[in-house]
Structures are given as C-alpha cells and as structure tokens.
Amino acid sequence: MLLVTKLVNSGYLKTSEIISAFRKIKRQDFIRPAEAGRAEINAPLNIGYGQTISQPATVAFMLEKLQPEPGEKILDVGAGSGWTAALLAEAVGDRGRVYGLERIKELRDFAAANVNKYGFIKKGIVQIICTDGYKGLPELAPFDKILVSAAAEEIPDELLKQLKIGGRLVLPLGKKSQAQSIIVIEKFAEGEFKIKEYPGFIFVPLVKDN
C-alpha cells in the first residue's frame, strides 16, 4: 500500500478512519483487468463507457472534506466502479447505509460486483442503483452526506433538497474540458448554506437525463 503512504505523507489523507478505509478497500478490486498493473498509480484510470475511476489523491481530498461518520446515510452520485461506495461503506460501518447511483447499467453491474467483494451489498450496507444521479434519490432522502464524483455545471437543486440540515455535500463544479473546483456545501437550514471552493481539478461530466 505504498500509494496510501504517499497520500498520507503528502497530506491528502489525514483522518485515521479514512486512512484505515483506504488501507482496507483496495483500488485493485475496482479496475478493469487491462489496468491491473496501474492500481497503485496516482492517476485516473479508464473503466469503460467513457468513464474513469478518479485519481486517488482526489478521492482522498473529497472524502476528507465529506468526513463520513459511523452510522450515517450517504448518497454516492456517479458510483462508477464502486470504489468510493466501498470506501464510504467502510467508514460508516454496519449501522450506516450507502446508496450509489450510476446511470450506465453496465457500470452499475460492475460496481455492484466489485463492492460485494467486501460483502457490503450482502450485509445491506450498500445499494448500487441504476438511475440519473442528477435527480438524487428523493424516496430515501434526507441524507447525512452526499458525494458527487462527476462535474456539474451548476449545483443540482435536487441534491440540495435531499441533504439533511447539518449535512454536507461535496461535488466538482465547472464546465466540461475546463479546470473545475471541488465545492463543499454545509446546510444550516432550508435554503441556507455555507459554501467553500477548492479549485484545480478535472472530472468527467455529470450527465443529466432528459
């Protein structure tokens, strides 16, 4: 786990519980066989269908800003290969719940199979659902935390509505093919938010179904 050590030493990983999740949940288990030798590289990797598994430093940064806690209910938008859902599941523990949303059915199936290598689906901790992540999952709202792993051009209002008061939303924001920012939103009351911006990232776009 040389990569995790590098992420700790470079300051991307700070919280003991998140470091522990990164050590236990192996990125190797969430990539295509063609990329098998590159799991420990700090770079995004192709997972098919025009999508990527994010750069580990970026995932670490976002999870540190999200601060998942044991027992929380978390929405994971843009589940991809399932790596973030599994990391979140490890962080929230047996009493927590993680709902991963992935609009591409083949990736949804890939993510579910990968996550269940750790038994999280069998235990009922994680569900991976094929749906439009832009709309969130209103039938199971509100959520303690929401993580979005694809860039939106504007903050999806539906996700803000589905966030608990006192909750936190972390998402990339910006136009396609341009440098984007990671936005951290804390909800203090309905319609009342505190927003922090961290520039200098690039993500695949968050696609909105018509």
N, C-alpha and C positions, 0 to 999 in steps of 0.2 A: 504493500500500500504506500509506495513512495509518493504517489500523487497526493494522497491525503496529507502526508507530512509536509509536502511543499505548500499545500493550501493553508495549513496551519502556520508554517513559518513565514509565509507572505502576508498573513493577516486576513485572508478571506474567510477562514474558519476560526471561530473564536469560542463559541458556546460548547460546553462539554457534551451536552446531549446531541447536538447537531454533528459534532466531530464523531461521536460514537455511531450515529446513524450512517455517516459516510464510510466508516470502517467496516460496518456490518453489511451494508447493502452495496454489493459490488457492481460497478458500472458495466463490467464484463458481461453480466447477465441480462443486459438491456440493449445490446447492439447486435447488428447483423453479423453472420459468420464472416463475411468479407472484410469486416473491420476488426476482427477478433484481436489482432496484434496491436491495436491502437487504443485500447480501453484506458490505458494509463496516461495518454497524451492529453494535455490541457487544451483541447480544441473541440469544436463541434464535429459530429460525425453523421454521415448520411444514414437515415433509417428507411429510405424509400419514400415514394409518393411526394417527392419534393420537400420532405421534412427532415429535420435533424434532431439529434439528441444534443442538448446545449453544452457549451463549454463548461467543464466542472467548476472553474472559478466563478462563472456567472451564476450557476445553480447555488453554489455556496453563499455568494453575496445575497441572493434573493431569499434564501432560507434564513440567513442571519437577520435580514430585515423583517421577514414574516414572523419569526420567533414562535414556531408551533409549540404547543404545550400539551402535556398528557391529558387525555380525556376530551380534547377539542374535536369539533366537527369542521372539516376543512374541505373546500371546493378547489379542485386542481384542474384548471382550464387549459386545454391543449396538452393532454396526457402523453401524446407521442408514444414512446416505447415503454412508458410506465415507471421510469427511474424516479421521477420526482414523487409520484404517488407512493412508491415503496419507501422512499426516504421519509416522507411525511407520516406514513403508517408506523414506521419505527419510532418516530418522535412522539406521536400521540398515544401509542400503546394500545393495549387490549380494550380500554374503555373509550377510545377515540374512534372516529369514523372519517374516512377519506373518500370523496366522490370524484373520480377522474372523468373528465369529459373529453372525448375525441371524435371529431366529425368524420374521419375516414375509417370505414368499417374494418379494413384490413389491419390498420394500425391499432384500432381498438382491440382486435383479437390478439395481436402481437403483444400489446401492453398487458392484457389480462393474463396471458400465458406467462409472461415474464414476472409479473407481480406475484403470481401464485407459486413461483419457485420458492418463495418465502412463506407460503401458506396464508397470506393476508386475505385473500378472497375467500378461501375455505373457512377461515375464522370469522368472516363477516366484517372485518375491519375496512376493507377496500371494495368499492364497486367501480368498474370501468364501464361507462355508458357511452353509446354512440349517439351523439346529438350535437347541435350547434352550440358551441361553448359561449358564443357572444350573448346568448339568452340566459346563460346560467342554468340553474336547476330550481326554479321557484317553488316546486312542490315539496322540496326538502329544506327550504330556507327557514330561518336565517342561519348563516354560517359564522363561526368564530373568526375564521381567516379564509381569505381567497387568494390563491396564487394563479397568475396567468403567465404562460410560457411562450406566448406569441404576441407580436406587437400590434396594438390597436392604434388607429389614427386619432381616436378620441376615447375618453374613458367611458366604457359601456354603462349607461344609466341603470340597466337591469342588474348589473353586478353590485352597484352601489346600494340598490334597494334590498338586495339579498344579504347584505353584510349586517351583522349584529351591531347594535350600539355598543361601543367599546371594542369593536373588531378592527381588523387590519386587512387591507387589500394591497398586494404587490403586483405590479404589472409593467411591461415595457410599453412605452408610448412614443409614437413617431411615424413618419411616412416610410413606406417601403423603399428599400435601397438607399436610405439615408441613415446617418447615425441617430440612434434613439436614446431615450432616457429611461431608467427604471424609476417608477413613481411609487412612493409609499404613502398610502392613504389611511388615516385613522378616523373612524366615525365616532363623533361625540354625541350626536343627536340626529334625528331625521333631518337631512339636508344640511348638516353641519359637519365639516370635515377639516382635518389638518393634512396638508399635502407637502411632501418633501420630494425633491427631484435629484437624481444621480445620473448625469449624462455620460455618454461614451460607450454605448452598447449597440449590437446589431442582432436582430431576431428575424425569424420568418414571420410573415404577416398573420394576424388573427383574422380568419375569413368569416364573413357574415353571410349565412344562407339567406336567399331572397324569399 
